[in-house]
Every structure is written in structure tokens, then in C-alpha cells.
Amino acid sequence: MPGRARDDRIDAAVLAATRDLLDEGGYADLSIGRVAARAEVHRPAIYRRWPSKRHLVVDAVAAMLGLDPTPSTGDLRADLITGMTTVLTAFRETSLGRVLPALVADLAEDPELSAHFLRTVFDTRRETTAKALRAAIERGEVAAGIDLDFVLDALAAPIYYRALFRHLPLDDRLAEQTVDAVLAAISPAAAGSPDARAARR
């Protein structure tokens, strides 16, 4: 439909303008008015799609990170490294590292916005990684009794920690190091060890 194509173009222009302005001035300086001027659209066109600046930033963050980053090809190590590298690259090559702390503060004060963030960014990405892990469990490559939520947290935590605190660089090896450490802990051999059995009691 012609109307739908026009909407898609407006959406893309607004999100691109938002990313550019976040790169230039950060979260605090962003406004719907500045986005409208940069995207060359009317403010009401933005408000019809996003009820607030914060909702717009959530969707811009989703676009920076990518929504389907972890493949499930049958090579779990390669798939997880691919998925974690997309996160690392987004933090290193976009304004995401500067935007996320301020956005997280807004999420803590706005339950509806937090739910939107979880649906749009967090849950969508997390489920693709969970799917790859479940497939590996079915193939016998990963122990069946793992705490899947903890494993998902462990895979992403080092990248987010460095991105937020900037105490160490987000170098290319971080995704590989993190994946290898997690896989060593959740392999069937590791899960069957006496130490692992004792830890689960």
C-alpha cells in the first residue's frame, strides 16, 4: 500500500535522525523538535509513532543493537560469538555506551517504558541466544540442567560492564573470551563433575 511505504520512509528518517543527534549531542540534548527538523518531518508525525522522546530512544537503541543477532547454525561457539560481537560492536561504534546509562535511569522511573524496553530490545535479543542454546542442549553439546537465564546473563555481562564503566577496552577478543568461559562451564563434562553437582545442591 502506498500509505504504508510512506510510513516506513518516515520511520526510517526519524530513527536515522535520532541516531545522528545522539551521536552529536547525547541523550540530554535530544528533543522531538530537533529530531523533526533533522528528519524533515512534522512533530505530529513523530508523536503518532512514539509517545515520547524516551520511547523514540528505545527504538533507536534497538536499531543500534540489532534485534536478531544470534544465529543458530549448529556451531554453538561461532553462533554465540557472532551474537555477542554484535553487542560489542554496537557499543564501540555507536553512541550506545553514552546513551544507555541515562536511558536506564528513565526506565527505573517509568514502568511502562521499562516494559517497552524489555519487549523491544532485551527480550527480543535474549530469545535468539536462548534458541541457539536450547538447540545445543538438544544436540547434547550443553548440559540439560543449566540455569538458562543465568547463562544468558553471563554471556552479555562482561560487555555491558565494560561499556558502562569503561575501565577496560571493548576489544575484539572480549566476545570470544566470554563465550569460551561460559561454554567451559556448561559443557556436559563440566556439569557432571563433582564440583558442579555439589554447586547445584
NORLINPE-V946648 format. One record per pair of residues at least 24 apart in sequence whose C-alpha atoms are under 7 Angstrom apart, sorted by the first residue. I is the first residue (numbers start at 1). J is the second residue. D is the distance in Angstrom with one decimal. If there is no record, write none. Layout:
i = (I | I)
j = (J | J)
d = (D | D)
This chain:
i = (13 | 14 | 15 | 18 | 19 | 22 | 23 | 23 | 26 | 26 | 27 | 27 | 55 | 58 | 61 | 62 | 62 | 64 | 65 | 67 | 67 | 67 | 68 | 68 | 69 | 70 | 70 | 71 | 72 | 76 | 76 | 77 | 80 | 81 | 81 | 81 | 84 | 84 | 85 | 88 | 88 | 91 | 92 | 97 | 97 | 141 | 141 | 142 | 142 | 142 | 143 | 143 | 143 | 143 | 146 | 155 | 155)
j = (39 | 39 | 60 | 60 | 60 | 95 | 94 | 95 | 98 | 99 | 99 | 102 | 113 | 117 | 96 | 120 | 121 | 90 | 90 | 121 | 124 | 125 | 125 | 128 | 125 | 128 | 129 | 132 | 132 | 132 | 136 | 179 | 179 | 175 | 176 | 179 | 156 | 175 | 175 | 159 | 170 | 163 | 170 | 163 | 164 | 187 | 188 | 186 | 187 | 188 | 186 | 187 | 188 | 191 | 186 | 179 | 182)
d = (5.4 | 5.4 | 5.8 | 6.8 | 6.3 | 6.4 | 7.0 | 5.1 | 6.8 | 6.4 | 5.6 | 6.9 | 6.8 | 6.1 | 6.8 | 6.7 | 5.2 | 6.0 | 5.6 | 6.8 | 6.1 | 5.4 | 5.8 | 6.3 | 6.6 | 5.5 | 5.4 | 6.9 | 4.9 | 6.8 | 6.6 | 6.9 | 6.6 | 5.7 | 5.8 | 6.3 | 6.8 | 5.5 | 5.7 | 6.2 | 6.6 | 6.4 | 6.7 | 5.6 | 6.3 | 6.4 | 6.8 | 5.8 | 4.8 | 5.6 | 5.8 | 5.6 | 4.5 | 6.1 | 6.7 | 6.3 | 6.8)
